[in-house]
Amino acid sequence: MKTKSGLTRFHNCYILRNRKIVKEDFWIRDGKIENPEQVFYVEQLEADITVDCEDLLIAPGFIDIQINGGWGVDFSYDSENVEDGIKIVAKKLLAHGVTSFCPTMVTSAEEKYHNILPRIKKQQGGKHGASVLGVHLEGPFISLAKKGAHMEEYIRIPEKGLKSLENVYGSLENVLIVTLAPELQGATEAIKSLTELGIKVALGHSSASLAEGEKAVECGANLITHLFNAMLPFHHRDPGLVGLLASSTKKQVYYGIISDGIHTHPAALRIASRTNPEGLVLVSDAVAAQGLEDGNHRIGPQLVTVEDGRAYVTGTKTLCGSTTALDDCIMTLKKSLDCSLEYALEAASLHPAKALGIEHIKGNLNFGCDADFVILDPKTLKVISTWISGECVYQSQS
């Protein structure tokens, strides 16, 4: 058998693959996950490095598709230090097992988009931090009635379709997801155009009926932003966007869930997951206060006060994002649903990858995929180490 092949073998480990946790060796090479049969029987190679995992669990790296900031950084606000802010959050996310994320901008003034968006580049992760998949633009094309923490003075109507979006955002080059309200004038045309550009459309901050939601899905939308929050409550005669979980549309609809123990009641989590289990995508929706003490912070132009870990629009009891990291959301989801460990982990990895259409390279441990993974204590789900492209980028010190 030959060596010097760049092969690394992880031994004595459990692996989450194809919705099952199995005990078998895990092989990587050149930043990709390898098929051991190809290595053994065709190439006849031995591992250059063998890592004894001591019965720990290897799971796909977590993907956070809605995160507004953290550790004092707000992606929508600081126009002067955009690149530094991305670096800070990307680095901090590694300790939480997040290997890829979508920096999210909330409803803001046009000049903020024009100044900030061109500087949030899509980039490969590494020791410097998690990969940036593209920006998630949440607003300003949303319903006034369901604005939540978004500032009314900046909310717009996409009456000219894509042109309205381009006027507000400027370049869409770095954008991966746009959240909008489908009932607005021009929204249908915007959804079609965004989809043609390869940008994912999420429905949210909306008073849309089920029929309006279904039309949006037919036009290309495939996501719902933070289900149950900032939308019409379920009603038996018109269930609104919530009804998309069980509608007759042939397309799989994915939906973000903030499982922080605050935004969504455990019973609501159970209703959603049992109705549409494949569509559940865990998101942190974390704000700049993530990782910091209670006190005064912000989300975009809006002032935020954090009390006992709950982020409110200052002077109100209106929730505005969370202060909880994605790994904690996984634990809360598992406890709330009493679901399998496999399901809870895939809700933060495989499901978001499918929602973005990148499951062929990320979100699972299939052969040929990027070697983005996290090594966990299977009992506590504590992150032991995080790996991007086969490189250890974070190691727990305890």
Buried (B, 14 or more C-beta within 10 A) or exposed (E): EEEEBBBBBBEEBBBBBEEEBEEEBBBBBEBBBBEBEEBEEEEEBBBEEEBEBEEBBBBBBBBBBBBBBBBBBBBBBBEEEBEEBBBBBBBBBBBBBBBBBBBBBBBBBBEBBBBBBEEBEBBEBBEBBBBBBBBBBBBBBBBEEBBBBBBEEBBBBBBBBBBBBBEBBBEBEBBBBBBBBBBBEBBBBBBBBBBEEEBBBBBBBBBBBBEBBBBBBBBBBBBBBBBBBBBBEBEEEEBBBBBBBEBEBEEEBBBBBBBBBBBBEBEBBBBBBEBBBBBBBBBBBBBBBBBBEBEEBBBBBBBBBBEEBBBBBBEEEEBBBBBBBBBBBBBBBBBBBEBEBBBBBBBBBBBBBBBBEBBEEBBBBBEEBBBBBBBBEBEEBBBBBBBBBBBEBBEEEE
